[in-house]
Amino acid sequence: MNPLPLYATPGNPEIALFQLQHRVGLAPQVVLSPNLRLSGLLHIFPADLLQVFIALLTFQEGGGEVRASVAQVADALRLHSDQAAALLQTLAGYTFDGAPMIYETTFVHGEQGYGLSKRVGVPINEVPQSPQSERSYKTASKEQLIALSRERYATPISEAEAIVAEQLGTIPEESPPPGRHGDAYRALLKIGVPEPDARELVGEYELESIEQQLAWLPERGARNPARFIVAAIRGTYDSPEARRRGGA
């Protein structure tokens, strides 16, 4: 018997980004974990990939599994099916906990689609709370909720970040640079510059030059802002106005 692929094997709930709760007598639900924030995905993913990822999460089947056809994702985001397929294929190249974050699948009627890896979203069978317990939760004080949160997520932030970063495989092992260097570093990541390149630029080039190129970037009209900003910083590009004068 062939072993299940890693993406089909439930991961560790302590590091997973989501819980896929299959609740008795109730509709299933996707529950976010604080690990999603700690993982850095929210600023590492380009905006279009993050949109596709979120759209996919909204397609949860009755058994709790998350998967959708390319056509469903395209319709949800008002994209052409070819564009949605390309984005999903790119997203499938990202890994978490040793497996692709999403995997390609074929529906019964032959339509192609993608599902969420069980390393990213761990299936949880949850018994629904009684009405009394739900009322107690809704009327709980802020202090009680904070205490409950601390009890449930007692792992120190630094330790949790290290665990999730190691599993994701795309977060730097070192801490972000401090001060303005850190601001520039995060700005580079936000526009899609790969982490190793962002760290190299911040570490080897003048901070003022990096900040200036970032400030000029909206005027450049670059088709690929991440690639352009790397070249601009390394090549010490002139201002947009100077480049326009030179091309006149």
C-alpha positions in Angstrom: 0.0 0.0 0.0 1.4 3.4 -1.0 1.7 5.9 1.8 -0.5 9.0 1.6 1.2 12.1 0.2 2.4 14.5 2.9 -0.2 17.1 2.0 -2.9 14.6 2.8 -1.4 13.7 6.2 -2.7 16.0 9.1 0.1 18.2 10.5 0.7 19.4 14.0 -2.1 21.6 15.3 0.4 23.6 17.3 2.1 25.0 14.2 -0.7 24.8 11.5 -2.1 28.0 10.1 -5.7 26.9 10.3 -8.1 24.4 11.9 -10.6 22.8 9.6 -13.4 22.1 12.2 -15.9 19.4 11.4 -18.6 20.1 13.9 -21.3 17.6 14.8 -24.7 18.9 13.7 -23.3 22.2 12.5 -21.7 23.5 9.3 -17.9 23.0 9.2 -15.7 26.1 9.6 -12.2 27.3 8.9 -10.6 28.7 12.1 -7.6 31.0 11.9 -4.6 30.3 14.1 -2.3 33.1 15.5 0.4 31.1 13.5 -0.9 32.8 10.3 0.2 36.1 11.6 3.5 34.8 13.1 4.3 33.0 9.8 4.8 36.2 7.9 2.7 35.0 5.0 0.5 38.1 5.2 3.4 40.3 4.0 5.5 37.7 2.1 2.7 36.7 -0.3 2.1 39.1 -3.2 -1.3 40.6 -3.1 -2.7 38.5 -5.9 -1.6 35.2 -4.4 -3.0 36.3 -1.0 -6.3 37.0 -2.7 -6.4 33.6 -4.3 -5.4 31.9 -1.1 -8.2 33.6 0.8 -10.7 32.8 -1.9 -9.8 29.1 -1.8 -10.3 29.1 2.0 -14.0 30.0 1.5 -14.7 26.8 -0.3 -15.2 24.3 2.5 -17.0 21.0 1.8 -19.4 19.3 4.2 -16.7 17.0 5.5 -14.5 20.0 6.4 -12.1 19.7 3.5 -11.2 22.9 1.6 -11.0 22.6 -2.1 -12.3 24.4 -5.2 -12.2 24.2 -8.9 -10.2 26.7 -11.0 -13.5 28.0 -12.4 -14.9 28.6 -8.9 -11.8 30.6 -7.8 -11.8 32.5 -11.1 -15.5 33.4 -10.6 -15.0 34.4 -7.0 -12.2 36.9 -7.9 -13.7 37.9 -11.3 -10.6 36.6 -13.1 -10.1 34.8 -16.4 -9.8 31.1 -15.8 -6.3 31.0 -17.3 -5.2 33.8 -14.9 -6.7 32.0 -11.9 -5.1 28.7 -13.0 -1.7 30.4 -13.2 -2.0 32.0 -9.8 -3.1 28.7 -8.2 -0.2 26.9 -9.8 2.2 29.5 -8.4 0.6 29.2 -5.0 1.1 25.4 -5.2 4.9 26.0 -5.4 4.9 27.4 -1.8 5.6 24.8 0.9 4.7 24.6 4.6 5.7 21.8 7.0 7.5 19.9 4.2 4.5 19.8 1.8 2.9 22.1 -0.8 0.5 24.6 0.8 -2.1 23.6 -1.8 -2.3 20.6 -4.1 -3.8 19.9 -7.5 -6.9 17.7 -7.6 -9.5 16.5 -10.0 -13.2 16.6 -9.3 -15.6 13.7 -10.1 -16.8 15.4 -13.3 -13.2 15.9 -14.4 -12.7 19.5 -13.6 -9.3 20.6 -12.3 -9.0 22.3 -9.0 -6.9 22.7 -5.9 -7.2 21.7 -2.2 -5.7 23.0 1.0 -2.9 20.9 2.4 -3.7 19.2 5.8 -0.3 20.4 7.0 -1.6 24.0 6.6 -5.2 23.3 7.7 -5.4 20.5 10.3 -8.8 18.7 10.4 -10.4 18.9 13.9 -13.5 17.0 14.9 -15.2 19.3 17.4 -18.3 18.6 19.5 -20.5 21.8 19.5 -20.8 23.6 22.8 -24.1 23.6 24.7 -26.2 26.8 24.6 -25.2 27.5 28.2 -21.5 27.4 27.4 -22.1 29.6 24.4 -23.9 32.2 26.5 -21.0 32.0 29.0 -18.5 32.7 26.3 -20.5 35.6 24.8 -20.8 37.3 28.2 -17.2 36.7 29.3 -15.3 39.7 30.4 -12.3 41.1 28.5 -10.0 39.9 31.4 -11.5 36.4 31.2 -10.9 36.3 27.4 -7.3 37.5 27.8 -6.7 34.8 30.5 -8.2 32.1 28.3 -6.1 33.2 25.3 -2.9 33.2 27.4 -3.7 29.8 28.8 -4.4 28.3 25.3 -1.5 30.0 23.5 1.0 29.8 26.3 4.0 29.3 23.9 6.2 32.4 24.0 5.9 34.6 20.9 9.6 34.2 20.0 9.4 30.4 20.3 6.2 30.2 18.2 7.7 32.5 15.5 10.7 30.3 15.3 8.7 27.1 15.0 6.4 28.5 12.3 9.2 30.1 10.4 11.1 26.8 10.3 8.1 25.0 8.9 7.3 27.6 6.4 10.8 27.7 5.0 10.5 31.2 3.6 11.0 33.4 6.7 14.5 34.5 7.6 16.1 32.8 10.5 17.5 36.1 11.8 15.4 38.9 13.2 14.5 41.8 10.8 17.0 44.7 11.0 16.2 47.4 13.6 14.9 50.9 13.0 14.8 52.5 9.6 16.7 49.5 8.1 13.9 47.3 9.3 11.3 49.6 7.8 13.1 49.5 4.4 13.4 45.7 4.7 9.7 45.2 5.3 8.8 47.6 2.5 10.9 45.5 0.1 9.2 42.3 1.2 5.8 43.9 0.9 6.3 44.6 -2.9 7.5 41.1 -3.4 11.3 41.2 -3.2 12.6 37.7 -2.1 13.8 37.7 1.5 17.5 37.0 0.7 17.6 39.8 -1.8 15.9 42.2 0.7 18.3 41.4 3.4 21.3 41.8 1.1 20.1 45.2 -0.2 19.5 46.5 3.3 22.8 45.2 4.5 25.1 46.2 1.6 23.6 49.4 0.2 23.1 52.9 1.6 19.9 53.2 3.4 19.1 56.7 2.0 19.5 55.3 -1.6 17.1 52.4 -0.8 14.5 54.8 0.7 14.8 57.1 -2.3 14.3 54.3 -4.8 11.3 53.1 -2.8 9.9 56.6 -2.8 10.4 56.9 -6.6 8.9 53.5 -7.4 5.3 54.5 -7.8 6.4 57.0 -10.6 8.3 54.3 -12.5 5.3 52.4 -13.8 7.3 49.1 -13.5 5.5 46.0 -14.6 7.4 44.0 -12.1 8.0 46.3 -9.1 10.0 43.7 -7.1 12.5 43.0 -9.9 12.7 46.7 -10.8 13.5 47.9 -7.3 16.3 45.4 -6.9 17.9 46.5 -10.2 17.3 50.2 -9.3 19.0 49.9 -5.9 21.9 47.9 -7.3 22.3 50.1 -10.3 21.7 53.4 -8.5 19.1 54.5 -11.0 18.5 58.2 -11.6 15.2 59.8 -10.6 12.2 59.3 -12.9 12.4 62.9 -14.0 16.1 62.6 -14.8 15.5 59.5 -16.8 12.7 61.2 -18.7 14.9 64.1 -19.6 17.6 61.7 -20.7 15.2 59.9 -23.0 13.8 63.1 -24.4 
